[in-house]
Amino acid sequence: MKNAFTALRAVLCASAAAFIAASPLPAAAEKVLRATMHADLRVVDPVWTTQTIAGIHGMLVYDTLFGLDDDLVPQPQMVGDYSVSEDGKTYSFTLRDGLEFHDGSPVTTEDVIASLERWGAKDQPGKALFAQVEKLEKVDDKTFKMILKAPYGMVLDTLGKTSTSLPVIMRAEDAATDPNEQITSVIGSGPFKMLKDEWIPGSKAVYVKNEDYVPRDEPPSGFAGGKVVNIDRLELVWIPDPQTAMQALIAGEIDLLERAPIDFMPILEGSPGVEILKTGSVDSHWGMVRLNHLHPPFDNPEMRQAMYHLIRQEDFMRTTVGDPAYYRDCHSYITCGTPYSNDARSDVIGDYDPKKALEKMKAAGYNGEPITVLAATDHHPIAPATEVLINAMREAGLNVDAQSLDWGSVVARRSKKEPPSEGGWNIFVTVSSGPSAANPVINSFLGASCEQANVGWPCDEKLEELRTEFAFARSVEERKEIARKVQEQAFEVVPYLNWGQWNQPMLYRADRISGIVPVTGLPVFWNIDKKD
């Protein structure tokens, strides 16, 4: 086995040679961190899209009112002081000193209110919060109030959420953009500035230290605490081939690799200078098959329920992750390993039977019509997971129309509400972070608010009522009981199909960088230092 790994490393060296030769290092006088993320940055609006890479960009350039710490507890970030009225209906927030946008203008409550209103009209947990907001009221340039219709227990958790879409604070002029249209500005108040003129989609995105950023005087903890930038320049270098990316790390051409196929870990473990880091307190990822509820066949709940019989999580996990040490079966709509996960209806959700799937679909009216699957070709683990799904569908005898697209094109097309025959879709496969599904309210893909729901547009009044009940619950035990009811109703609605949960470690050059803040979901680059 060792000889095989050695031989593979030699092959990878050759495949990385062209990349390395074409990518000269910047001037040695600067502290430059080069990292490769799981996807290429194509969208710079972390509110308009739920793309994780846009969220990574958003956390670099922007800041949030609250941030989740290592225990997923919201802590003040842009907020200095806050208070809650005795009746729980009025929250008063005061911004901390030193907040300034990259163009030199101060961050004011007008910016905050405009930003929250734009985000609250787009993001699913944001919509749930704003359904309870009577008004946002400016007190002065640094203080504002959120006045609720009734006490709502998820205010701070929602304002501090780190799953996309992000509640980032942008300039009021940018926040005036329709939330269904992308902003193109990259002016935030965060710890990094983006050099937009050096952004080359398909190649790299470049950021520099925001010299005027004032971090909190606290140690970093997840997305909370002091965001101290110790490097001068950050380059997110896009290397689509995972083998080439891995070898670039081994060769020292990049300092950090967000993700690598798990079956590469034995090679990386034996590479001098390379360290493997488990991030965060919960599993980092879970996978889903998203169904389009607007068009046949999946406008019919019986058709959607039949799809449960095409998901054997072990098949997906062995194909996309490989090593059982890193993954687990998870049939909960809430992240397994967190307080609100449960096993309601898991007997059916885990029943893999392609023949039964076809029988149920035929009984519901399926007659061999094509089912359009958006098949990403350049995203690990989405690409191999999509192939597993397509194979299961074909084994069942379904008529699969697989549309091969790069991930950026999948993201663009999945927002279309037209029928598949007019450029729409029936199915796409994606992944999300563990914290993004830690409870029924934060899990935006559980949202079933019809045309206002996340792409796929599930529509179910009862599921929405249960999610709201969860937010108003007064105790953990009450929330657990409601979470189980959510799971049972979600089984009927089928907002998505869960294909497993796993922990994806980060890889970095320990001989070159230190101080990584281990967070789950969106890697952060503050606190990292580059050795001379």
N, C-alpha and C positions, 0 to 999 in steps of 0.2 A: 504493500500500500504506500509506503514511504516513497519508493521509486516512482510510483504512478503520480504522486503529488509533485515530485521533483520534475518529472517530465512535463506535467501540465503547467507548472510554473514557467518552464522554458518556453512553452508555446505561447503563454500569455505575455511573456516579455516581448516576443516578436510582434504580437498583435498590438501592443501598446507603443511600439517604437515610433509609429507615425504620429500618434498623438503627442508623445513626449517631445519629438523633434520640432513639432509645430507649436509648442506651447512654452516659450522661454519664460523663465522666472522674472518677476519685476525686480527693480533695483534693490540691492541688498540693504540699503539704508532704512527701508521701510519694514515694519512688521506686517507681513502679508500672509493671510490664511487662505488657503485654497481648499475648497470643499466640493464634493459632488453629492447632489441631492437625488432623490428618487425620481424626479421629473424635471423637465425644462420649464423655466419661468416664461409664460406667455401672457399672463394677465396680472396686472399690478393693482387691481381693485379687490381687496380682501373682504369686501362686503358683497359685491356682485356675484361672486362664485364661492362654491364650497371646496374648491381645489385646495388640497393641503399645501402645495407649493406656494400658492398665493397667500396662504396663512403664514407660512415661514417668512415670506417677503414682508407681510404686514407687521409681524412682530419685530422685524428689524427697523422698519421705517416709522412706524406709528407707536403709540402708547395707549394703554387702556386705563380706565378708572380704577379697576381692581385687577388683581392677578391671583391665580390659584397657587398655593404653596405646595410643598412636597406631599402633604396629606389631602390635597384637593380642597382646601379651605380657602375661601376668598379673603385676600388681604388688600388694604388700600395701596394703590400704585400712584396714579395721578392725583388721587384724592388725598388731602392732608388730614382733615377731620370730617366726621359725619355723625349724625345722630338720627334716632328713630323715635317718633312720637309714641306716647303711651298706648294709643289705640292701634299702632302699627300701620297707620295709613299715610304718614308723611315722613319721607326721608329727606334730610337736609345734608347736602354735600358742599364742602369747601375745597377748592383746588389747592394743592401745595405750591409753595413758592418756586420760582425758577423755571416754570414751564414755558417753552418757547418753540415756535415752529422753525423749520429749517430756513425759512426766508427772513427770520428775525422778528416776526410779529408774535405778540404774546398769545398764549392760549387763553381764551375767555369762555365764559359760560355760554355765550352765543354759539361758539364753535361746538361745545359739548352738546347742547340741546339739538342743534341741527344734525350733528353726527348720529346721536342716539335715535332721532326720528327717522333718518334714512335707513339705518341698520334695523330698527324695529319694524320697518315696513317690508323688509326682505328676509331676515333670518327667522327660522321657525320658533326657537325659544324667545327671540326678541318679540315676535308677534304675540306670543302667549303673555309675555310681560306687559306689552303695551295694551293688550285687551283689558288689563286691570288698571291702567294709568288714566287718571282723570285729566291731569295736565302736568307739564314740566314748566316750572316757573322760575324765571331769573330773579334773583335777589340783588346781586351786583355782579361785577365782572368776574368774581372768583367763587361766588356762592349761588347754588340753585337748589330748588326743591322738586322732588318727585312726589306728587300727591296721587294716592291710589284710591280706587273706588271701594276697596276692601283690603284687609291685611293679606299680603301675598308673601309666602315664605321663601320664594326663590329669587328675590330681587338681587341680592349680592352675588349669588351663584351665577345668575344670568349675565350680570354686568362683568363678571370675571371669567366667563367661559373662554376656553382656549380652542374649542372646536369651531371650524368655519361654518357660517360666516362670522367674522370677528367683530366685536363691539369697539372698534378702534375709533379714536378721536382724530378727526381731520379738520382742515379749515372750513369755516361755514360756507365759503364760496364753492368748495369742492363737494361738500355735503348737500348742496342745493341740487346736485345732479340727481335725476330720476334713478331710484335704486335698481331699476331694470336696465339701466344703461351704464356702461363702464366708465369710470373716471380714468383719465390718462395721466393726471398729476401724480407725482411721487413725493410731494412735500408733506411730511408729517412732523412729529415732535419727538420721535423716538431716538434711540441711542446711535443709530446709523443713518447716514444719508445715501441714497442711491444715486450713482452717477449714470443718469439716463442716457447720456450721449455715448457711454461705453457699453450699453446693454445691446447684446446681439442675440436675439431669440434663436435657439438652436445651437448656441455656443457658450455664452456666459452672461452673468449679471454681476455688476460690480458695486460695492458699497464701501464707504469710508467712515471713519469715526466721526461722530457728531461732537465736535470740540465744545459746543455750548450746552450739551446735555448735562443736567444736574441729577445724578442718581440718588436714590434714597440712601439714607445712612444706616443701612441694615445689611446683613449678609444675604446673599442670594438664596432663595428657596423656591424651586420650581420657577413659576412666572412671577413670583413675588420677590420683594427685597431689592437690593441695590443692583442696578444694571450697569456695571462698570465695564467699560470697553478698554481693553489693554492692547488691541491691535490697531494698526493704522488703516488697513485695507482688507476687505473680504471679497474673494472672488468665488462665486458659485459657478463652477465649471461643469457644463453638461457633457457627460460621456454616456451615450445611450446603451452601449454594450456593457453588461455587468462584468464580464471577464476583463475587458480593457480597463474598466474603472478599478477593479481589484488590483490589477497589476500596476496601475498608476499609483495606488496607495503603497504597494510594496516597494516600488521604485522611488518613492518620495516625491513624485510629481504633484500629488495632492496630499493634504495633511489630514483630511477627515472624509470618511465615506459613510453617508447616512445609512445606507442599506446595501447588503450583499446577500446573494442566495446563501441560505444556511448550509448547503452542502459544500460551500467554499470555506467554511470555518476551519476545517483541519489544515488547509493550506495557510490560512491567515494566522492561525495559532502558532505555526512554526516559522513565521516570518519575523526576523529581527526588527525590533522597534515598533511593531504593530500590536496594539492592545484592543481587546473587545470589551465593550461597556454595555451593561444592561441599563436601560433608561427607565426611570420612574417607578412608582409603587404598584402599578397595575399593568396588565398585559398591554403592549403598545398598539396592537392592531386587531381588527376583526374584519371579516370580508362579508360582502352582501351581493346578492343578485337582486337588482332593482327592476320592478315590473311597472309597465305603463298602464295605469288604471283608466286612461281616457278611451282607449281603442280596443277592439276585439283582437285577440281573444281574452285579454286580461282585464277588460271592463266587467267581466263576469267573475264573482268571487269563487265560484266552484272551479273555474279554470285555474285561478291563482292557487287555490288550496291543493289542486292536483300536482302542482309543481314541487310541493314538499317531498314527493316521492322520487324526485330526481336529484336530491341533494344528499350525498353521503360525504360527510365532512372529512372523513379519513382520506378519501380520494383527493380532495382539494388540498388538504394539508400536506400529504406526502408529495404531491406534485409541486406545490408552491414553496413549502418550507423544508420538507425532507426529514429532518431529525425530530423524532417525537419528544425530545427533551425541551423543545422550544414551543410546542403547540398543544392545544387541548380541544376536545369537542365542546361546543357551547351552544345549547339550544335555547338560551334565554335571549330575549330582546334587550335585556340590560346586561352590561359587561359582566361576565362571570368573574367571581372573585371580589365583587363589590357588594355592598349591603343589600341592594334591591334586586339582585339577580334571582331567578327562580326557575323551576322546571315544569311549570304548568303546560300541559299538552305536549310535552317533549316526546311522548310515546308515538305520536303521529309525525311530529316534525322530524324525528330521526328514523322514520320508516322508509328506507330506500327500496323502491320497487318500480322500475320503468314501465313494466306491463300494467301495473295498477294506475300509474300516472296517465297512460294513454286511455285506459278504460274510463277513468273519471272524466278526462277531457272530452272523449267522444260522447259520454252520457250528458255532458254539459253543452254539447252542440258542435264540438270541433270536427271539421270535415277535411282536414288536410291543408288548410290555408297556411301560407308561409308566415313564419314568425321571424321578425327582423331582430337580429342580435348585433349590437355594436361591439365589434371584436377589436379591442386595442391590441396593437402589435408591438409597442415599444415601452411597455410599463410592466416591470416586475413588482408584485406578483399577479397583477391583473390579467396580463396576457395569457399565462399558463392556466390560470383559474377559469378564464373564459373558454379555453379549449376543453377543459374538463366538463364544463356545463354543456357545451355544444355536443360533445361525444355522448353524454347521458341523454340529451334530447333526441339525438339521432338513434341511439339504441332503443329508445321508446317508440320510435317511428314517427316523430314529429317532423314537419317540413321546416327545416332551419334555413333561413336566409341570412348567412353570416356576412356582415359588412366589415371588411378589414380596414381599419383606420388607425392613424397615430392617436395617442391619448389626447392631444390638444383638440383634434377634430371630434373625438368622442364627446369631450366636454362641451364643445360648441353645439353639436347636434342634439345632445340629450336635453337641451333647453327648449327644443322645438315641440309644439303641441300638435302639429299637423299629423295626419295618419302616416304610417310607414311608407305607403305608396307615394306620398308627397314630401318625402324627406324626413319623416319622423322615425319612430322606433318602437319596439316592443320590450326589449330587454337590454340592459347593460350591466356589467360587473364592476364593482368598485370596492374600495377599502376605506375604513375610517379608523380613528384612534380610540383606544380604550376609554379615556376620559370622556369622549364625545357621547358615549352611551351609558354613563354612570348612573343616570336616573331617567325616568320617562319624560321629563320636561326638557332636559338638555339634549336628549337624543332627537335631533331634528328630523331624522329619517322615519321616526314614529309618527310625525305630524300627519294628521288626516283632515286638513282644513280645505280640501277640494282644490279649487283653482289657485288658492293661496299657499298650498302645500309645496314641499320641496319637489324637485323634478321627479316625475312619476305620478304626482298629484293624487294620492290616496284621499278618499272622501268618506268619513265616518263620524257622525255626530257623537256617538257613544264613546269612542276612543278619545276624542277631544275632551269630552266631559270628564273622563277618568284622569287624563293628564292634568286637567285643571284641579280636580280634587286632590291629586297628589301635591300640587303646589300649595294648597291651603291646609294640608294636614299638619297637625300640631306635634306629632310624636313619630319617632322612627318606626315603632311597631305599626302605627296606623299607615304610615307610608309603605311599609312592607306588604301589608294586606292589599292596599290599592295597587301596588306594583304587580301583584299576582293577578288581579283583575285586568290590568292593562295587558299582561301577557296573554291571558285567555281571549280577550277581545282582539288583540293583534293577530292571534292565530286565525280568527275568522276573516279579518280584513286583509291580511298578508301584505303589509306595506313593503316588505322585502323578505328574502330568504337568506338566513345566516349560513355561511359556509365555513365557519371556524374562527378560532381566536388564537393568537400567537404573540410571542415576544420577539421583536426584531431588534437585535443589538446594533449599536453604533460601533464603527471601527475608526481608529485614529492612530496617528504616529505619536506614541508616548515619548519618543526621543526628541520630539520637536514642539509639541504643544502640551499644555497642562491647564487645569482649572475648568474643565467641562462641567456645566451644570446639567445633571442627568434629569431630563424631563421626558414625559411621555407624550407623543403626538407631534409636536412642533419643535424641532431642534432650535436651541437658542445659541447665540454666539457672544453674548456678553460674558465677562469673567474669564474667558479663555485667554491665555497668554502664549505667545510664540517665542520659543527660545532662540537666542542669537546664534 
